């Protein structure tokens, strides 16, 4: 089977990327490892009929492997080109926050929160399904409804949580503020209903731990368990793989099957798309944010492409297609290769900068890019979330002038 051949090639990339850096935080290592694990699980599920799913074609496996190779080459190019001088003076340096700007960020997050809660409740009532407020809230987001201006509160909350995490890991102080900012962000993430909000949450904290070389095995276990518990809980609340009316055994069985479907379904969905008669959309997917702005101001008449993709039958229905679909649909193979290689260059650059100088901005940029990397097997998030990245980076750039090292 072609699975074995391509898994062997990807496995070589995993070993190579680890051998040249010897740390798990190296982006090409993480990217290749994620894809090895997901394709391996797809192979197991298809071979042993653990989940009824179509076999991956040679073409799809070749694309997935090419992506891993390109990411490896991009990381290697930066590693060979950029020779950073390692500086480890964090033991004697103190990270200072002037003008109580960390408190200001917490207060801004809190000011937005009541409006976020009230708007979320209104949408949950208006779009209620399954007699569940939570399912109704999720349905409202599927219908592209949002909570209005209060949605920007979550961006401030992400930055606030990252700042407190960075300060705590570096200086070992202000534990109360870490927990407070974490709790506020947790409320935002729960009301946002999407599992992906929690993934970014975890990536921000793990990014700091990686940069300061404090990512212990127990933190990895806690992170994995948190993702599984959150996935299961949200699935049950949304009647996806479980239900509050089912028994514990039924919910466990349903959640496990749902988890595997989410974990590997996107690979077969992209395979189905790749072998279909698709037409090029020339940037309407990758640069939807720009098209949307142009549409709102009347420059273009064509309505932006829907955020929610069409479903593919593989044979179960899914509407996530890995990182690759929108690149292929917009401009084809060459565009995909350029984007993947560019993201490898960018992420590896920020990683090397962060582990060498451990500065706040470099650590932040490395950490937020972990999210689209880990989500690459599921859906594209580098360009699709461009507005979010702009908001987060803008907030950091405004407040970074109040951060100093002594």
GUVODREN-264942 format. One record per residue (C-alpha): residue in one letter; residue number from 1; x, y, z. Coordinates in Angstrom, 3 decimals. Layout:
pt residu:A num:NUM east:X north:Y up:Z .
...
// end
This chain:
pt residu:X num:1 east:0.000 north:0.000 up:0.000 .
pt residu:X num:2 east:1.112 north:3.525 up:-0.726 .
pt residu:X num:3 east:0.407 north:4.431 up:2.895 .
pt residu:X num:4 east:3.562 north:2.616 up:4.022 .
pt residu:X num:5 east:5.768 north:4.285 up:1.417 .
pt residu:X num:6 east:4.639 north:7.821 up:2.196 .
pt residu:X num:7 east:4.584 north:7.229 up:5.969 .
pt residu:X num:8 east:8.199 north:6.101 up:5.675 .
pt residu:X num:9 east:9.141 north:9.320 up:3.842 .
pt residu:X num:10 east:7.290 north:11.492 up:6.359 .
pt residu:X num:11 east:8.848 north:9.507 up:9.205 .
pt residu:X num:12 east:12.307 north:10.271 up:7.816 .
pt residu:X num:13 east:11.395 north:13.965 up:7.882 .
pt residu:X num:14 east:10.335 north:13.644 up:11.529 .
pt residu:X num:15 east:13.663 north:12.063 up:12.469 .
pt residu:X num:16 east:15.687 north:14.516 up:10.380 .
pt residu:X num:17 east:13.953 north:17.580 up:11.819 .
pt residu:X num:18 east:14.485 north:16.357 up:15.361 .
pt residu:X num:19 east:18.115 north:15.441 up:14.718 .
pt residu:X num:20 east:19.091 north:18.913 up:13.499 .
pt residu:X num:21 east:17.474 north:20.770 up:16.397 .
pt residu:X num:22 east:16.990 north:18.294 up:19.263 .
pt residu:X num:23 east:13.906 north:20.125 up:20.589 .
pt residu:X num:24 east:10.221 north:19.372 up:20.116 .
pt residu:X num:25 east:9.373 north:23.038 up:19.540 .
pt residu:X num:26 east:11.094 north:23.209 up:16.144 .
pt residu:X num:27 east:8.202 north:23.970 up:13.705 .
pt residu:X num:28 east:9.219 north:21.549 up:10.895 .
pt residu:X num:29 east:9.482 north:18.755 up:13.473 .
pt residu:X num:30 east:6.003 north:19.526 up:14.806 .
pt residu:X num:31 east:4.498 north:19.812 up:11.314 .
pt residu:X num:32 east:5.971 north:16.515 up:10.128 .
pt residu:X num:33 east:5.016 north:14.770 up:13.386 .
pt residu:X num:34 east:1.400 north:15.959 up:13.190 .
pt residu:X num:35 east:1.046 north:14.686 up:9.634 .
pt residu:X num:36 east:2.742 north:11.376 up:10.410 .
pt residu:X num:37 east:0.347 north:10.740 up:13.307 .
pt residu:X num:38 east:-2.794 north:11.717 up:11.392 .
pt residu:X num:39 east:-1.953 north:9.691 up:8.266 .
pt residu:X num:40 east:-0.928 north:6.736 up:10.444 .
pt residu:X num:41 east:-4.287 north:6.835 up:12.245 .
pt residu:X num:42 east:-6.070 north:7.086 up:8.892 .
pt residu:X num:43 east:-4.167 north:3.988 up:7.773 .
pt residu:X num:44 east:-5.141 north:2.088 up:10.932 .
pt residu:X num:45 east:-8.801 north:3.109 up:10.772 .
pt residu:X num:46 east:-9.127 north:2.158 up:7.107 .
pt residu:X num:47 east:-7.101 north:-1.065 up:7.315 .
pt residu:X num:48 east:-8.782 north:-2.456 up:10.425 .
pt residu:X num:49 east:-12.196 north:-0.925 up:9.695 .
pt residu:X num:50 east:-12.201 north:1.066 up:12.934 .
pt residu:X num:51 east:-14.021 north:3.842 up:11.086 .
pt residu:X num:52 east:-15.741 north:3.467 up:7.732 .
pt residu:X num:53 east:-13.731 north:5.828 up:5.555 .
pt residu:X num:54 east:-12.413 north:5.903 up:1.999 .
pt residu:X num:55 east:-8.809 north:4.923 up:1.327 .
pt residu:X num:56 east:-6.471 north:7.797 up:0.500 .
pt residu:X num:57 east:-5.353 north:7.940 up:-3.117 .
pt residu:X num:58 east:-1.751 north:8.078 up:-4.285 .
pt residu:X num:59 east:-2.330 north:11.678 up:-5.375 .
pt residu:X num:60 east:-3.542 north:12.845 up:-1.951 .
pt residu:X num:61 east:-0.772 north:11.018 up:-0.082 .
pt residu:X num:62 east:1.785 north:12.555 up:-2.436 .
pt residu:X num:63 east:0.439 north:16.068 up:-1.721 .
pt residu:X num:64 east:0.512 north:15.517 up:2.047 .
pt residu:X num:65 east:4.079 north:14.213 up:1.829 .
pt residu:X num:66 east:5.143 north:17.079 up:-0.440 .
pt residu:X num:67 east:3.811 north:19.532 up:2.136 .
pt residu:X num:68 east:5.924 north:17.930 up:4.860 .
pt residu:X num:69 east:9.039 north:17.978 up:2.657 .
pt residu:X num:70 east:8.476 north:21.648 up:1.773 .
pt residu:X num:71 east:8.061 north:22.557 up:5.445 .
pt residu:X num:72 east:11.264 north:20.691 up:6.249 .
pt residu:X num:73 east:13.150 north:22.503 up:3.483 .
pt residu:X num:74 east:11.785 north:25.887 up:4.558 .
pt residu:X num:75 east:12.912 north:25.339 up:8.131 .
pt residu:X num:76 east:16.309 north:24.101 up:6.997 .
pt residu:X num:77 east:16.791 north:27.134 up:4.748 .
pt residu:X num:78 east:16.204 north:29.535 up:7.652 .
pt residu:X num:79 east:18.346 north:27.490 up:10.009 .
pt residu:X num:80 east:21.281 north:27.554 up:7.589 .
pt residu:X num:81 east:20.813 north:31.201 up:6.586 .
pt residu:X num:82 east:20.163 north:32.839 up:9.956 .
pt residu:X num:83 east:22.852 north:32.379 up:12.577 .
pt residu:X num:84 east:21.482 north:33.875 up:15.776 .
pt residu:X num:85 east:23.744 north:34.438 up:18.742 .
pt residu:X num:86 east:22.266 north:32.577 up:21.694 .
pt residu:X num:87 east:21.586 north:34.787 up:24.689 .
pt residu:X num:88 east:20.468 north:33.231 up:27.973 .
pt residu:X num:89 east:20.354 north:35.988 up:30.526 .
pt residu:X num:90 east:16.794 north:35.438 up:31.736 .
pt residu:X num:91 east:17.977 north:34.232 up:35.146 .
pt residu:X num:92 east:19.421 north:37.658 up:35.955 .
pt residu:X num:93 east:16.880 north:39.759 up:34.050 .
pt residu:X num:94 east:13.481 north:40.862 up:35.298 .
pt residu:X num:95 east:10.582 north:41.347 up:32.890 .
pt residu:X num:96 east:8.751 north:44.511 up:33.921 .
pt residu:X num:97 east:5.292 north:45.774 up:33.031 .
pt residu:X num:98 east:5.000 north:49.548 up:33.309 .
pt residu:X num:99 east:1.869 north:51.595 up:34.019 .
pt residu:X num:100 east:0.082 north:48.427 up:35.229 .
pt residu:X num:101 east:-0.621 north:47.608 up:31.605 .
pt residu:X num:102 east:-1.252 north:43.956 up:32.489 .
pt residu:X num:103 east:-4.085 north:45.080 up:34.760 .
pt residu:X num:104 east:-5.387 north:47.354 up:32.000 .
pt residu:X num:105 east:-5.607 north:44.382 up:29.612 .
pt residu:X num:106 east:-7.502 north:42.346 up:32.196 .
pt residu:X num:107 east:-9.902 north:45.249 up:32.769 .
pt residu:X num:108 east:-10.501 north:45.694 up:29.030 .
pt residu:X num:109 east:-11.283 north:41.977 up:28.756 .
pt residu:X num:110 east:-13.693 north:42.274 up:31.687 .
pt residu:X num:111 east:-15.413 north:45.357 up:30.249 .
pt residu:X num:112 east:-16.191 north:43.536 up:26.997 .
pt residu:X num:113 east:-17.260 north:40.327 up:28.767 .
pt residu:X num:114 east:-20.791 north:41.295 up:29.985 .
pt residu:X num:115 east:-21.707 north:42.526 up:26.494 .
pt residu:X num:116 east:-20.269 north:39.319 up:25.034 .
pt residu:X num:117 east:-22.360 north:37.221 up:27.429 .
pt residu:X num:118 east:-25.579 north:39.174 up:26.773 .
pt residu:X num:119 east:-25.141 north:39.059 up:22.995 .
pt residu:X num:120 east:-24.331 north:35.352 up:23.149 .
pt residu:X num:121 east:-27.486 north:34.686 up:25.161 .
pt residu:X num:122 east:-29.600 north:36.645 up:22.673 .
pt residu:X num:123 east:-28.203 north:34.657 up:19.736 .
pt residu:X num:124 east:-28.611 north:31.370 up:21.618 .
pt residu:X num:125 east:-32.313 north:32.099 up:22.141 .
pt residu:X num:126 east:-32.874 north:33.273 up:18.573 .
pt residu:X num:127 east:-31.124 north:30.327 up:16.909 .
pt residu:X num:128 east:-31.900 north:27.617 up:19.456 .
pt residu:X num:129 east:-31.899 north:23.989 up:18.228 .
pt residu:X num:130 east:-32.186 north:20.661 up:20.095 .
pt residu:X num:131 east:-33.707 north:22.651 up:22.991 .
pt residu:X num:132 east:-30.155 north:23.656 up:23.876 .
pt residu:X num:133 east:-28.867 north:27.189 up:24.352 .
pt residu:X num:134 east:-25.327 north:26.050 up:23.623 .
pt residu:X num:135 east:-26.368 north:24.344 up:20.382 .
pt residu:X num:136 east:-28.330 north:27.472 up:19.470 .
pt residu:X num:137 east:-25.278 north:29.629 up:20.039 .
pt residu:X num:138 east:-23.221 north:27.335 up:17.825 .
pt residu:X num:139 east:-25.953 north:27.420 up:15.177 .
pt residu:X num:140 east:-25.823 north:31.222 up:15.162 .
pt residu:X num:141 east:-22.112 north:31.147 up:14.309 .
pt residu:X num:142 east:-22.779 north:28.656 up:11.503 .
pt residu:X num:143 east:-25.334 north:31.150 up:10.185 .
pt residu:X num:144 east:-22.519 north:33.758 up:10.232 .
pt residu:X num:145 east:-24.105 north:35.783 up:13.035 .
pt residu:X num:146 east:-21.798 north:37.378 up:15.574 .
pt residu:X num:147 east:-22.007 north:39.128 up:18.921 .
pt residu:X num:148 east:-21.220 north:42.562 up:17.540 .
pt residu:X num:149 east:-18.491 north:44.837 up:18.869 .
pt residu:X num:150 east:-17.995 north:42.664 up:21.978 .
pt residu:X num:151 east:-16.338 north:39.979 up:19.821 .
pt residu:X num:152 east:-13.126 north:42.018 up:19.997 .
pt residu:X num:153 east:-12.965 north:41.320 up:23.716 .
pt residu:X num:154 east:-11.647 north:37.828 up:23.101 .
pt residu:X num:155 east:-8.622 north:39.251 up:21.257 .
pt residu:X num:156 east:-7.715 north:41.401 up:24.255 .
pt residu:X num:157 east:-8.290 north:38.381 up:26.478 .
pt residu:X num:158 east:-5.902 north:36.236 up:24.419 .
pt residu:X num:159 east:-3.180 north:38.894 up:24.658 .
pt residu:X num:160 east:-3.848 north:39.385 up:28.370 .
pt residu:X num:161 east:-3.541 north:35.657 up:29.036 .
pt residu:X num:162 east:-0.356 north:35.409 up:26.998 .
pt residu:X num:163 east:1.219 north:38.379 up:28.786 .
pt residu:X num:164 east:0.439 north:36.907 up:32.207 .
pt residu:X num:165 east:1.695 north:33.467 up:31.131 .
pt residu:X num:166 east:4.910 north:34.920 up:29.723 .
pt residu:X num:167 east:5.513 north:36.966 up:32.854 .
pt residu:X num:168 east:4.821 north:34.022 up:35.150 .
pt residu:X num:169 east:7.017 north:31.529 up:33.273 .
pt residu:X num:170 east:9.857 north:34.056 up:33.004 .
pt residu:X num:171 east:9.728 north:35.651 up:36.461 .
pt residu:X num:172 east:7.656 north:33.146 up:38.455 .
pt residu:X num:173 east:5.339 north:35.834 up:39.790 .
pt residu:X num:174 east:1.720 north:37.015 up:39.660 .
pt residu:X num:175 east:0.136 north:33.555 up:39.746 .
pt residu:X num:176 east:-3.227 north:35.089 up:40.673 .
pt residu:X num:177 east:-3.261 north:37.256 up:37.536 .
pt residu:X num:178 east:-2.426 north:34.196 up:35.424 .
pt residu:X num:179 east:-5.421 north:32.299 up:36.786 .
pt residu:X num:180 east:-7.687 north:35.343 up:36.502 .
pt residu:X num:181 east:-6.782 north:36.017 up:32.865 .
pt residu:X num:182 east:-7.037 north:32.279 up:32.114 .
pt residu:X num:183 east:-10.523 north:32.126 up:33.649 .
pt residu:X num:184 east:-11.733 north:35.166 up:31.694 .
pt residu:X num:185 east:-10.415 north:33.696 up:28.446 .
pt residu:X num:186 east:-12.046 north:30.357 up:29.283 .
pt residu:X num:187 east:-15.455 north:32.059 up:29.460 .
pt residu:X num:188 east:-14.879 north:33.706 up:26.081 .
pt residu:X num:189 east:-13.829 north:30.380 up:24.548 .
pt residu:X num:190 east:-16.818 north:28.485 up:25.957 .
pt residu:X num:191 east:-19.272 north:31.062 up:24.626 .
pt residu:X num:192 east:-17.512 north:31.016 up:21.250 .
pt residu:X num:193 east:-18.552 north:27.292 up:21.113 .
pt residu:X num:194 east:-15.784 north:26.242 up:18.732 .
pt residu:X num:195 east:-13.198 north:23.706 up:19.835 .
pt residu:X num:196 east:-10.543 north:25.588 up:17.883 .
pt residu:X num:197 east:-10.684 north:28.554 up:20.286 .
pt residu:X num:198 east:-9.399 north:26.245 up:23.008 .
pt residu:X num:199 east:-6.588 north:24.997 up:20.761 .
pt residu:X num:200 east:-5.279 north:28.560 up:20.373 .
pt residu:X num:201 east:-5.678 north:28.994 up:24.140 .
pt residu:X num:202 east:-3.418 north:25.991 up:24.789 .
pt residu:X num:203 east:-0.939 north:26.923 up:22.036 .
pt residu:X num:204 east:-0.274 north:30.316 up:23.610 .
pt residu:X num:205 east:0.715 north:28.769 up:26.928 .
pt residu:X num:206 east:2.655 north:25.883 up:25.402 .
pt residu:X num:207 east:4.555 north:28.313 up:23.180 .
pt residu:X num:208 east:5.885 north:30.125 up:26.248 .
pt residu:X num:209 east:6.859 north:26.841 up:27.908 .
pt residu:X num:210 east:8.698 north:25.722 up:24.764 .
pt residu:X num:211 east:10.651 north:28.966 up:24.412 .
pt residu:X num:212 east:11.778 north:28.870 up:28.044 .
pt residu:X num:213 east:12.493 north:25.132 up:27.838 .
pt residu:X num:214 east:9.984 north:24.344 up:30.585 .
pt residu:X num:215 east:7.616 north:22.058 up:28.691 .
pt residu:X num:216 east:7.547 north:18.981 up:30.919 .
pt residu:X num:217 east:5.896 north:15.660 up:30.159 .
pt residu:X num:218 east:3.127 north:16.329 up:32.676 .
pt residu:X num:219 east:2.177 north:19.545 up:30.846 .
pt residu:X num:220 east:1.849 north:17.591 up:27.593 .
pt residu:X num:221 east:-0.386 north:15.053 up:29.326 .
pt residu:X num:222 east:-2.505 north:17.826 up:30.860 .
pt residu:X num:223 east:-2.796 north:19.528 up:27.477 .
pt residu:X num:224 east:-3.864 north:16.355 up:25.657 .
pt residu:X num:225 east:-6.361 north:15.446 up:28.392 .
pt residu:X num:226 east:-7.776 north:18.988 up:28.336 .
pt residu:X num:227 east:-8.323 north:18.817 up:24.575 .
pt residu:X num:228 east:-10.025 north:15.405 up:24.834 .
pt residu:X num:229 east:-12.278 north:16.508 up:27.706 .
pt residu:X num:230 east:-13.209 north:19.765 up:25.967 .
pt residu:X num:231 east:-13.824 north:17.948 up:22.680 .
pt residu:X num:232 east:-16.080 north:15.438 up:24.428 .
pt residu:X num:233 east:-17.969 north:18.036 up:26.467 .
pt residu:X num:234 east:-18.637 north:20.345 up:23.531 .
pt residu:X num:235 east:-19.594 north:17.355 up:21.367 .
pt residu:X num:236 east:-22.180 north:16.233 up:23.915 .
pt residu:X num:237 east:-23.566 north:19.759 up:24.330 .
pt residu:X num:238 east:-23.877 north:20.073 up:20.537 .
pt residu:X num:239 east:-25.311 north:16.543 up:20.130 .
pt residu:X num:240 east:-22.272 north:15.575 up:18.053 .
pt residu:X num:241 east:-21.164 north:12.109 up:19.110 .
pt residu:X num:242 east:-23.066 north:12.259 up:22.359 .
pt residu:X num:243 east:-26.079 north:13.566 up:24.197 .
pt residu:X num:244 east:-27.031 north:14.550 up:27.711 .
pt residu:X num:245 east:-29.780 north:11.907 up:27.450 .
pt residu:X num:246 east:-27.374 north:9.033 up:26.651 .
pt residu:X num:247 east:-25.651 north:6.772 up:29.155 .
pt residu:X num:248 east:-21.983 north:7.214 up:30.030 .
pt residu:X num:249 east:-20.960 north:4.199 up:27.929 .
pt residu:X num:250 east:-22.958 north:5.447 up:24.934 .
pt residu:X num:251 east:-21.407 north:8.892 up:25.225 .
pt residu:X num:252 east:-17.862 north:7.516 up:25.501 .
pt residu:X num:253 east:-18.391 north:5.319 up:22.432 .
pt residu:X num:254 east:-19.989 north:8.141 up:20.464 .
pt residu:X num:255 east:-17.352 north:10.686 up:21.436 .
pt residu:X num:256 east:-14.487 north:8.339 up:20.507 .
pt residu:X num:257 east:-15.995 north:7.694 up:17.090 .
pt residu:X num:258 east:-16.696 north:11.399 up:16.601 .
pt residu:X num:259 east:-13.122 north:12.242 up:17.626 .
pt residu:X num:260 east:-11.673 north:9.845 up:15.056 .
pt residu:X num:261 east:-14.002 north:11.203 up:12.368 .
pt residu:X num:262 east:-12.826 north:14.750 up:13.120 .
pt residu:X num:263 east:-9.216 north:13.612 up:13.358 .
pt residu:X num:264 east:-8.949 north:11.857 up:9.993 .
pt residu:X num:265 east:-12.032 north:12.871 up:7.996 .
pt residu:X num:266 east:-10.478 north:15.994 up:6.522 .
pt residu:X num:267 east:-7.792 north:13.920 up:4.775 .
pt residu:X num:268 east:-10.356 north:11.937 up:2.795 .
pt residu:X num:269 east:-12.429 north:15.067 up:2.177 .
pt residu:X num:270 east:-9.484 north:16.797 up:0.501 .
pt residu:X num:271 east:-8.799 north:13.614 up:-1.467 .
pt residu:X num:272 east:-12.389 north:13.714 up:-2.706 .
pt residu:X num:273 east:-12.024 north:17.384 up:-3.660 .
pt residu:X num:274 east:-8.673 north:16.784 up:-5.353 .
pt residu:X num:275 east:-10.184 north:14.164 up:-7.639 .
pt residu:X num:276 east:-13.272 north:16.231 up:-8.482 .
pt residu:X num:277 east:-13.852 north:18.701 up:-11.313 .
pt residu:X num:278 east:-13.214 north:21.808 up:-9.233 .
pt residu:X num:279 east:-12.801 north:25.274 up:-10.729 .
pt residu:X num:280 east:-10.259 north:27.892 up:-9.678 .
pt residu:X num:281 east:-11.522 north:30.689 up:-7.438 .
pt residu:X num:282 east:-8.445 north:32.923 up:-7.854 .
pt residu:X num:283 east:-7.881 north:34.058 up:-4.288 .
pt residu:X num:284 east:-11.474 north:34.246 up:-3.091 .
pt residu:X num:285 east:-10.757 north:31.618 up:-0.426 .
pt residu:X num:286 east:-7.216 north:32.475 up:0.650 .
pt residu:X num:287 east:-7.879 north:36.218 up:0.661 .
pt residu:X num:288 east:-11.544 north:36.161 up:1.628 .
pt residu:X num:289 east:-10.917 north:38.889 up:4.214 .
pt residu:X num:290 east:-9.800 north:41.305 up:1.496 .
pt residu:X num:291 east:-12.673 north:40.335 up:-0.812 .
pt residu:X num:292 east:-15.103 north:40.850 up:2.067 .
pt residu:X num:293 east:-13.816 north:44.375 up:2.746 .
pt residu:X num:294 east:-13.962 north:45.277 up:-0.947 .
pt residu:X num:295 east:-17.523 north:43.930 up:-1.109 .
pt residu:X num:296 east:-18.622 north:45.973 up:1.911 .
pt residu:X num:297 east:-17.311 north:49.235 up:0.463 .
pt residu:X num:298 east:-18.800 north:48.464 up:-2.957 .
pt residu:X num:299 east:-15.597 north:47.949 up:-4.934 .
pt residu:X num:300 east:-16.647 north:44.437 up:-5.996 .
pt residu:X num:301 east:-20.193 north:43.221 up:-6.594 .
pt residu:X num:302 east:-19.644 north:39.510 up:-6.068 .
pt residu:X num:303 east:-20.518 north:38.320 up:-2.565 .
pt residu:X num:304 east:-17.621 north:36.676 up:-0.651 .
pt residu:X num:305 east:-17.496 north:32.886 up:-0.572 .
pt residu:X num:306 east:-19.343 north:31.329 up:2.372 .
pt residu:X num:307 east:-17.263 north:30.667 up:5.465 .
pt residu:X num:308 east:-18.866 north:27.246 up:5.911 .
pt residu:X num:309 east:-17.677 north:24.895 up:3.169 .
pt residu:X num:310 east:-19.821 north:22.382 up:1.316 .
pt residu:X num:311 east:-20.046 north:18.862 up:2.685 .
pt residu:X num:312 east:-18.237 north:15.914 up:1.141 .
pt residu:X num:313 east:-19.339 north:12.298 up:1.587 .
pt residu:X num:314 east:-16.379 north:10.056 up:2.501 .
pt residu:X num:315 east:-18.801 north:8.166 up:3.121 .
pt residu:X num:316 east:-19.846 north:10.151 up:6.228 .
pt residu:X num:317 east:-20.391 north:13.880 up:5.713 .
pt residu:X num:318 east:-17.700 north:16.404 up:6.613 .
pt residu:X num:319 east:-16.914 north:19.966 up:5.561 .
pt residu:X num:320 east:-13.263 north:20.313 up:6.593 .
pt residu:X num:321 east:-10.564 north:19.675 up:3.983 .
pt residu:X num:322 east:-7.117 north:20.095 up:5.600 .
pt residu:X num:323 east:-4.868 north:23.092 up:4.993 .
pt residu:X num:324 east:-4.530 north:22.360 up:1.279 .
pt residu:X num:325 east:-7.990 north:22.754 up:-0.252 .
pt residu:X num:326 east:-8.223 north:26.528 up:-0.465 .
pt residu:X num:327 east:-4.708 north:26.805 up:-1.912 .
pt residu:X num:328 east:-5.511 north:24.313 up:-4.656 .
pt residu:X num:329 east:-8.936 north:25.789 up:-5.304 .
pt residu:X num:330 east:-7.533 north:29.303 up:-5.614 .
pt residu:X num:331 east:-4.393 north:28.857 up:-7.708 .
pt residu:X num:332 east:-3.348 north:25.199 up:-7.786 .
pt residu:X num:333 east:-0.240 north:23.238 up:-6.814 .
pt residu:X num:334 east:2.363 north:25.992 up:-7.255 .
pt residu:X num:335 east:0.506 north:28.375 up:-4.946 .
pt residu:X num:336 east:0.232 north:25.627 up:-2.331 .
pt residu:X num:337 east:3.970 north:25.004 up:-2.504 .
pt residu:X num:338 east:4.768 north:28.714 up:-2.164 .
pt residu:X num:339 east:2.485 north:29.179 up:0.863 .
pt residu:X num:340 east:3.681 north:26.084 up:2.747 .
pt residu:X num:341 east:7.345 north:26.908 up:2.129 .
pt residu:X num:342 east:6.770 north:30.554 up:3.141 .
pt residu:X num:343 east:5.010 north:29.593 up:6.378 .
pt residu:X num:344 east:7.882 north:27.247 up:7.211 .
pt residu:X num:345 east:10.359 north:30.088 up:6.668 .
pt residu:X num:346 east:8.338 north:32.505 up:8.777 .
pt residu:X num:347 east:7.535 north:30.170 up:11.657 .
pt residu:X num:348 east:11.072 north:28.795 up:11.914 .
pt residu:X num:349 east:12.480 north:32.331 up:11.865 .
pt residu:X num:350 east:10.306 north:33.397 up:14.820 .
pt residu:X num:351 east:11.113 north:30.148 up:16.620 .
pt residu:X num:352 east:14.865 north:30.655 up:16.317 .
pt residu:X num:353 east:14.539 north:34.313 up:17.332 .
pt residu:X num:354 east:12.375 north:33.409 up:20.319 .
pt residu:X num:355 east:14.587 north:30.663 up:21.743 .
pt residu:X num:356 east:17.662 north:32.854 up:21.306 .
pt residu:X num:357 east:16.500 north:36.160 up:22.783 .
pt residu:X num:358 east:13.259 north:35.068 up:24.538 .
pt residu:X num:359 east:11.761 north:38.468 up:23.879 .
pt residu:X num:360 east:8.041 north:38.960 up:24.335 .
pt residu:X num:361 east:7.127 north:39.781 up:20.722 .
pt residu:X num:362 east:9.099 north:36.901 up:19.186 .
pt residu:X num:363 east:7.687 north:34.440 up:21.699 .
pt residu:X num:364 east:4.180 north:35.688 up:20.949 .
pt residu:X num:365 east:4.576 north:35.364 up:17.174 .
pt residu:X num:366 east:6.016 north:31.870 up:17.506 .
pt residu:X num:367 east:3.201 north:30.839 up:19.860 .
pt residu:X num:368 east:0.272 north:32.050 up:17.764 .
pt residu:X num:369 east:1.699 north:30.325 up:14.688 .
pt residu:X num:370 east:1.570 north:27.009 up:16.533 .
pt residu:X num:371 east:-2.204 north:27.119 up:16.186 .
pt residu:X num:372 east:-2.451 north:27.018 up:12.355 .
pt residu:X num:373 east:0.392 north:24.481 up:12.338 .
pt residu:X num:374 east:-1.452 north:22.070 up:14.635 .
pt residu:X num:375 east:-4.707 north:22.672 up:12.743 .
pt residu:X num:376 east:-3.119 north:22.025 up:9.332 .
pt residu:X num:377 east:-4.513 north:18.486 up:9.150 .
pt residu:X num:378 east:-8.001 north:19.845 up:9.856 .
pt residu:X num:379 east:-8.384 north:23.124 up:7.979 .
pt residu:X num:380 east:-6.438 north:26.135 up:6.731 .
pt residu:X num:381 east:-5.914 north:28.815 up:9.376 .
pt residu:X num:382 east:-2.851 north:30.778 up:8.255 .
pt residu:X num:383 east:-4.674 north:32.981 up:5.729 .
pt residu:X num:384 east:-8.287 north:32.264 up:6.702 .
pt residu:X num:385 east:-7.740 north:33.848 up:10.118 .
pt residu:X num:386 east:-5.805 north:36.823 up:8.787 .
pt residu:X num:387 east:-8.141 north:39.348 up:10.514 .
pt residu:X num:388 east:-7.576 north:37.617 up:13.856 .
pt residu:X num:389 east:-3.800 north:37.638 up:13.426 .
pt residu:X num:390 east:-3.923 north:41.345 up:12.508 .
pt residu:X num:391 east:-6.024 north:42.185 up:15.596 .
pt residu:X num:392 east:-3.809 north:40.200 up:17.970 .
pt residu:X num:393 east:-0.530 north:41.534 up:16.597 .
pt residu:X num:394 east:-1.888 north:45.104 up:16.582 .
pt residu:X num:395 east:-2.837 north:44.845 up:20.263 .
pt residu:X num:396 east:0.600 north:43.464 up:21.122 .
pt residu:X num:397 east:2.389 north:46.195 up:19.149 .
pt residu:X num:398 east:0.405 north:48.913 up:20.940 .
pt residu:X num:399 east:1.087 north:47.560 up:24.420 .
pt residu:X num:400 east:4.649 north:46.293 up:23.947 .
pt residu:X num:401 east:6.029 north:49.789 up:24.566 .
pt residu:X num:402 east:5.010 north:49.324 up:28.207 .
pt residu:X num:403 east:7.083 north:46.147 up:28.550 .
pt residu:X num:404 east:10.744 north:46.367 up:29.542 .
pt residu:X num:405 east:13.569 north:44.148 up:30.763 .
pt residu:X num:406 east:15.880 north:45.180 up:33.573 .
// end
